[in-house]
Amino acid sequence: MTKRILNVRVAARVEDNLERAAIAMAALERGDEAPPYFGVGFQNASQMLAVFTPKRWELLATLRQGGAMTVAELARRLGRNYKNVHGDVEKLIEWLAVEKDAQGLVTAPYSEIVVDVMMPDTVAA
């Protein structure tokens, strides 16, 4: 099974996206399968940290360890209020970190989440 990686990028450069697209196009032109890429981007670290809070990282870890489960079961395992866990799950679905199937079970489908933060360029003194 192919390893799925979610790439969380903060202040990504346009050049990086163009390079990734060129690699995919070259693979397709050769008749190869383009490597899958799953990614979300944020303008700054504050935006990323507002989505990927410590409680949501804990939620993701619990899903990775426990596999697919209902939001109610997830809340029970986390020892948290159902309404708050449901809100966190909905936000993580919006940002592609969690998926919900037709039966209402939620999963964390990625084997890795890579966070890449581009630092601003330094100003010459």
TIKOLMAR-146916 format. One line per 8 residues: their letters; for each residue x, y, z of C-alpha. Coordinates in steps of 0.25 Angstrom, whole numbers, plus 5000, padded with zeros to 4 digits. Example, Ala and Ser with C-alpha at 12.3 -4.5 7.8 and 13.67 -1.06 7.14 Angstrom:
TIKOLMAR-146916
as) 5049/4982/5031  5055/4996/5029
//
This chain:
TIKOLMAR-146916
mtkrilnv) 5000/5000/5000  5005/5014/4996  5009/5023/5008  5000/5035/5009  5006/5048/5014  4999/5061/5017  5008/5073/5014  5004/5085/5022
rvaarved) 5011/5097/5017  5013/5111/5023  5017/5122/5014  5020/5113/5002  5027/5118/4990  5020/5118/4977  5033/5112/4971  5031/5099/4979
nleraaia) 5017/5097/4974  5022/5099/4959  5033/5089/4962  5024/5078/4967  5014/5081/4955  5026/5079/4945  5030/5066/4952  5016/5061/4951
maalergd) 5015/5065/4936  5028/5058/4933  5024/5045/4939  5010/5046/4931  5018/5049/4918  5026/5036/4921  5014/5028/4923  5017/5027/4938
eappyfgv) 5007/5029/4949  5009/5043/4955  5013/5042/4970  5001/5046/4979  5002/5059/4986  4992/5063/4998  4995/5077/5003  4989/5089/5010
gfqnasqm) 4995/5103/5011  4994/5114/5021  4999/5129/5019  5005/5129/5033  5009/5120/5045  4997/5127/5053  4987/5122/5043  4993/5108/5043
lavftpkr) 4993/5107/5058  4979/5112/5059  4975/5099/5051  4985/5089/5056  4983/5092/5071  4989/5082/5082  4976/5076/5085  4974/5073/5070
wellatlr) 4988/5067/5069  4984/5058/5081  4971/5055/5073  4979/5051/5061  4988/5042/5069  4976/5035/5075  4970/5032/5061  4983/5027/5056
qggamtva) 4984/5017/5068  4970/5013/5068  4966/5013/5054  4952/5017/5048  4942/5020/5059  4930/5029/5062  4932/5043/5067  4925/5038/5080
elarrlgr) 4935/5027/5082  4946/5037/5079  4941/5047/5089  4940/5035/5100  4954/5031/5097  4959/5045/5098  4951/5048/5111  4945/5061/5104
nyknvhgd) 4932/5067/5101  4925/5061/5089  4921/5075/5083  4936/5080/5084  4941/5067/5078  4931/5068/5067  4935/5082/5064  4950/5078/5064
vekliewl) 4947/5067/5054  4939/5076/5045  4950/5086/5045  4960/5075/5042  4952/5069/5031  4951/5083/5025  4967/5083/5025  4968/5069/5019
avekdaqg) 4974/5063/5032  4962/5054/5035  4952/5047/5026  4938/5042/5029  4932/5030/5022  4918/5027/5017  4915/5020/5031  4920/5032/5039
lvtapyse) 4933/5027/5043  4944/5036/5044  4959/5033/5041  4973/5039/5040  4977/5034/5026  4991/5039/5026  5003/5031/5031  5010/5044/5033
ivvdvmmp) 5007/5059/5034  5019/5067/5030  5019/5082/5034  5028/5091/5026  5029/5106/5030  5036/5115/5021  5044/5126/5029  5043/5140/5024
dtvaa) 5056/5145/5016  5065/5153/5025  5067/5167/5022  5082/5172/5019  5087/5181/5030
//
